[in-house]
Amino acid sequence: MPAPLVGRKFGVNVIPPPDSEKRKGIRVLGLSGSSRQQPEMSKSERLLLRALETYQEYGCSTKFLRLKDLIIHDCEGNYSENPAYCTYPCQSSIKYEDDQMQIVYDAVLACDILILATPIRWNNHSAIVQRFVERMNAIENQYSWFGNRMINDKVAAMIIVGHVDGVQHVAGNLMNFFSWLGFHIPEVAIASWVGENDEDTTKDWKQIEGNRYTQEDLSNLITSALRLAYALKHHTAEETGGNG
């Protein structure tokens, strides 16, 4: 008789990092989409910072942006009036002197790997992330309307944390978004954790720290994104597993 299915197997798929020479020069951007007033309260952001620390240990350069700390005006739907009106720089960046979305644009265009962290909000990503998504339309539209591809050979991955089981919904929306922009998705693109129905958030971090699957996914996200970023940067065959 076959062995009973008792859940996902731990440690079956461990993706090693590429060798040290292949890590050099890789630029990693971490974007936090949490709205927590005190940054250390955000579990998704804490996992993101842990990922960036690991990239630093691997010899990569890293940059961290907290979207909540920036003044980012809403997308005003210029595309709906005429696609030619959705330009880069974004019209809102030009219209509002205090708008800081250009900081995000510059960071995204400069990176090789983008890691976006978001909590789950009513089965979706956060409102802050949605504003980022809509304002990135100015980047996507450069290709679809003007033939200027601004996102080339870049990798995107996600950290998703919440207390309702919306991980796949959120990940599906965001992967669709990143694909339209021109990002590549690595073998392991998602590290996630979903809390219990009691929604007692005071015990979340201890449970996240103790969840072997979340930690394994985070490790594999880091290494698979790094391997793919190297392959794209040097136009080699895609690297995800094995030695090297």
HUTAQUI-V118121 format. One line per field, one symbol per residue. ss: DSSP state (H for helix, E for strand, - for the rest). burial: b if it has 16 or more other C-alpha atoms within 10 Angstrom, else e. A space follows every 50 residues. Layout:
ss=???
burial=???
//
This chain:
ss=-------------------HHHH---EEEEEE------HHH-HHHHHHHH HHHHHHH---EEEEEEHHH--------HHHH-HHH-----HHHHH----- HHHHHHHHHH--EEEEEEE-E--E--HHHHHHHHH-HHHHHHHH------ ----EEEEEEEE----HHHHHHHHHHHHHHH--EEEEEEEEEEE------ HHHHHHHHHH-HHHHHHHHHHHHHHHHHHHHHHH----------
burial=eeeeeeeeeeeeeebbbbeeebbeebbbbbbbbbbeeeeeebbbbbbbbe bbebbeebbbbbeebbbbeeebbebebbeeeebeebbbebbbbeeeeebb beebbebbeebbbbbbbbbbeebbbbbbbbbbeebbbbbbbbbeeeeeee bebbbbbbbbbbbbbbbeebbeebbebbebbbbbbbbbbbbbbbbeeeee eeebbeebeeeebbbbbbbbbbbbbbbbbbbbeeeeeebbbeee
//
